[in-house]
Amino acid sequence: MTVEVIKGILIPFLGTSAGAGCVFFMRGKIHPLVQRALIGFASGVMVAASIWSLLIPAMEQVTSEGIAKVIPAVAGFWFGILFLLLLDHVIPHLHMNSEEAEGLESARTKLQRTTMLVLAVTLHNIPEGMAVGVVYAGWMSGETSITALGALALSVGIAIQNFPEGAIISLPLKAEGMKKGKAFVYGVLSGAVEPIGAFLTILAAGLIIPALPYLLSFAAGAMMYVVVEELIPEMSEEPHSDIGTLLFAFGFTLMLALDVVLG
């Protein structure tokens, strides 16, 4: 694994850590309207990344024609959806502005609210880490249309949307009475799964190169599950506001532009 790849898989983690650092110079919780805007922005980035950085390269790598060309993309996408569905039901977690925890009931009763909040963001970060890892694996294999700049575009895009995620974790924890340093650590830990997931995905892809189209679309499906199941409902909560939709569009077009300019 080259230095360039290591830097690439660490960029999203740095985005989360920088966002968590907001706890040292911002007061109180994030305003609900700002939180919706940030969630909408993150959703737009993830949807665009799923399409242009993952699904399209997955189909471009398949040499077959007709329906056979889309089988890896469709199959991998569904595997990603079902994998996140499984994690969503197994890992105990708690979403912002919610009092009802999700996941295994036996585990929920033993975990603190703070831990479950961190696990909720960690759950979001798993597919993002996998996405970065599999794109870099595609570039390293030399068998796909993925370029080094294209992989960097995905890393930078996810890092940008990770910044608000880090803040969304650390600031509410501080507002609940946690010390700034500890709230920062929790925010950083929520993003630690990304470089780990990226590294493990690169290893898996290196062992089974023919599975690369499936892994690319798997990551896309996992990210789309997070957007549809978690992020869009959170940005659309009452009272009604268009800010989430507008920032979704901005995040989508920004990621699209990054992919075209750098890819």
C-alpha positions in Angstrom: 0.0 0.0 0.0 1.5 3.3 -1.1 1.8 6.5 0.8 -0.7 8.1 -1.6 -3.3 5.4 -0.7 -2.7 5.8 3.0 -3.2 9.5 2.8 -6.3 9.0 0.7 -8.0 6.7 3.2 -7.1 9.0 6.1 -8.6 12.2 4.6 -12.2 11.4 5.5 -11.2 10.6 9.1 -9.4 13.9 9.3 -12.7 15.6 8.2 -14.6 13.9 11.1 -11.8 14.9 13.6 -11.8 18.5 12.4 -15.6 18.7 12.8 -15.4 17.2 16.3 -12.8 20.0 17.1 -15.7 22.5 16.8 -16.4 21.7 20.4 -13.5 23.8 21.4 -14.7 27.1 19.9 -18.5 26.8 19.5 -21.1 27.2 22.2 -24.1 25.0 22.9 -25.9 22.7 20.5 -26.1 23.1 16.7 -29.3 25.0 15.8 -31.9 22.5 14.4 -32.0 24.4 11.1 -28.2 24.2 10.7 -28.3 20.6 11.6 -30.8 19.9 8.9 -28.7 21.8 6.4 -25.6 19.8 7.3 -27.5 16.5 7.1 -29.0 17.5 3.7 -25.5 18.4 2.5 -24.1 15.0 3.6 -27.0 13.2 1.9 -26.3 14.9 -1.4 -22.6 14.1 -1.3 -23.3 10.4 -0.5 -25.9 10.0 -3.2 -23.6 11.6 -5.9 -20.6 9.5 -4.7 -22.7 6.3 -4.8 -23.6 7.0 -8.5 -20.5 8.6 -10.1 -17.7 7.1 -7.9 -19.1 3.6 -7.3 -22.0 2.4 -9.5 -20.8 3.8 -12.8 -17.2 2.5 -12.4 -18.7 -0.9 -11.3 -20.6 -1.1 -14.6 -17.7 0.2 -16.7 -15.4 -2.6 -15.4 -17.8 -5.3 -16.6 -16.9 -6.4 -20.2 -20.2 -8.2 -20.8 -23.1 -6.6 -22.8 -26.8 -6.3 -22.2 -28.3 -7.4 -18.9 -25.1 -9.2 -17.9 -23.4 -5.8 -17.7 -25.6 -4.6 -14.8 -25.8 -7.9 -12.8 -22.7 -7.1 -10.6 -23.9 -3.6 -9.9 -27.5 -4.7 -9.0 -26.3 -7.7 -7.0 -23.6 -5.7 -5.1 -26.0 -2.9 -4.5 -28.6 -5.2 -2.9 -25.9 -6.9 -0.8 -24.9 -3.4 0.5 -28.5 -2.6 1.3 -29.1 -5.9 3.2 -25.8 -5.6 5.0 -26.6 -2.2 6.5 -30.2 -3.4 7.2 -28.6 -6.2 9.3 -26.3 -3.8 11.1 -29.1 -1.4 11.7 -31.1 -4.2 13.6 -28.1 -5.6 15.4 -26.0 -2.6 16.5 -27.7 -0.6 19.4 -27.7 3.1 18.4 -29.6 6.3 19.1 -30.3 9.1 16.6 -30.2 12.8 17.3 -33.5 14.3 18.4 -34.8 10.8 19.3 -35.4 9.1 22.6 -36.1 5.6 21.3 -32.9 3.5 20.7 -32.7 1.0 17.9 -30.8 -2.3 17.6 -30.7 -5.4 19.8 -32.9 -4.8 22.9 -30.6 -6.7 25.3 -27.7 -4.5 24.3 -29.6 -1.3 24.4 -30.4 -1.7 28.1 -26.7 -1.9 29.0 -25.3 1.0 27.0 -25.4 4.7 27.9 -27.1 7.3 25.7 -23.8 8.8 24.8 -22.4 5.5 23.5 -25.5 4.8 21.4 -25.3 8.3 19.8 -21.7 7.6 18.8 -22.6 4.2 17.5 -25.3 5.8 15.3 -22.7 8.0 13.5 -20.3 5.1 13.4 -22.9 3.0 11.6 -23.1 5.8 9.0 -19.3 5.8 8.6 -18.9 2.1 7.8 -20.0 2.3 4.2 -18.1 5.5 3.7 -14.9 3.9 4.7 -15.6 0.9 2.5 -16.4 3.2 -0.4 -13.0 5.0 -0.1 -11.2 1.6 0.3 -12.8 -0.1 -2.7 -12.2 3.0 -5.0 -8.5 3.0 -4.1 -8.4 -0.8 -4.6 -9.8 -0.2 -8.1 -7.2 2.3 -8.8 -4.4 0.1 -7.5 -5.6 -2.8 -9.6 -5.1 -0.9 -12.8 -8.0 -2.7 -14.3 -10.7 0.0 -14.0 -11.3 3.5 -15.3 -10.7 4.8 -11.7 -7.9 7.4 -11.6 -5.8 8.5 -8.6 -7.5 11.9 -8.8 -10.9 10.2 -9.0 -10.2 8.3 -5.8 -9.0 11.5 -4.2 -12.2 13.3 -5.3 -14.2 10.7 -3.4 -12.0 11.0 -0.3 -12.3 14.8 -0.3 -16.0 14.7 -0.9 -16.6 12.4 2.0 -14.2 14.4 4.2 -16.3 17.5 3.5 -19.5 15.8 4.6 -17.8 14.2 7.6 -16.9 17.6 9.0 -20.5 18.4 10.1 -20.9 14.8 11.3 -18.1 15.2 13.7 -19.6 18.5 15.0 -23.1 16.9 15.3 -21.6 14.3 17.7 -19.3 16.5 19.8 -21.4 19.6 20.3 -24.5 17.9 21.7 -22.4 15.8 24.0 -20.8 19.0 25.4 -24.2 20.6 25.8 -25.3 17.6 27.9 -22.5 18.3 30.3 -19.6 16.3 29.0 -16.1 18.0 29.1 -14.9 19.4 25.8 -11.9 17.0 25.6 -14.0 13.9 26.1 -16.7 15.1 23.7 -14.0 15.7 21.1 -12.6 12.2 21.6 -16.1 10.7 21.1 -16.5 12.6 17.9 -13.1 11.4 16.7 -13.9 7.8 17.6 -17.1 7.9 15.6 -14.9 8.4 12.5 -12.2 5.9 13.4 -14.1 3.1 11.7 -13.6 4.7 8.2 -9.8 4.2 7.7 -10.2 0.7 9.3 -13.0 -0.2 6.9 -11.1 1.3 4.0 -8.0 -0.7 4.8 -9.9 -4.0 5.2 -11.8 -3.4 2.0 -8.5 -2.8 0.1 -7.2 -6.1 1.5 -10.3 -8.0 0.4 -10.3 -6.4 -3.1 -6.7 -7.3 -3.5 -7.4 -11.0 -2.8 -10.4 -11.2 -5.1 -9.9 -8.6 -7.9 -12.8 -10.1 -10.0 -15.1 -9.2 -7.2 -14.3 -5.5 -7.6 -17.5 -4.5 -9.4 -19.5 -6.2 -6.7 -17.5 -4.4 -3.9 -18.0 -1.0 -5.6 -21.7 -1.4 -5.9 -21.9 -3.0 -2.4 -20.5 0.2 -1.0 -22.9 2.3 -3.0 -25.9 0.2 -1.7 -24.7 0.6 1.9 -24.4 4.4 1.5 -27.8 4.7 -0.1 -29.3 2.8 2.7 -27.9 5.3 5.2 -29.2 8.2 3.2 -32.8 6.9 2.7 -33.2 5.2 6.0 -31.5 7.7 8.3 -30.5 11.0 6.9 -33.4 12.1 4.7 -36.0 11.5 7.5 -33.8 13.5 9.9 -33.5 16.5 7.5 -37.3 16.4 6.9 -38.5 16.5 10.5 -41.2 18.9 11.6 -41.4 21.9 11.4 -41.1 21.9 7.7 -38.1 23.6 6.1 -36.6 23.5 2.6 -33.1 24.1 3.8 -32.3 20.3 3.9 -33.4 19.9 0.3 -31.4 22.9 -0.9 -28.2 21.7 0.8 -28.8 18.2 -0.6 -28.7 19.7 -4.1 -25.6 21.7 -3.2 -23.8 18.6 -1.8 -24.9 16.5 -4.8 -23.6 19.1 -7.4 -20.4 19.7 -5.4 -19.5 16.0 -5.4 -20.4 15.8 -9.1 -18.1 18.7 -9.8 -15.3 17.2 -7.8 -15.7 13.9 -9.6 -15.6 15.6 -13.0 -12.7 18.0 -12.2 -10.5 15.6 -10.3 -11.6 12.4 -12.0 
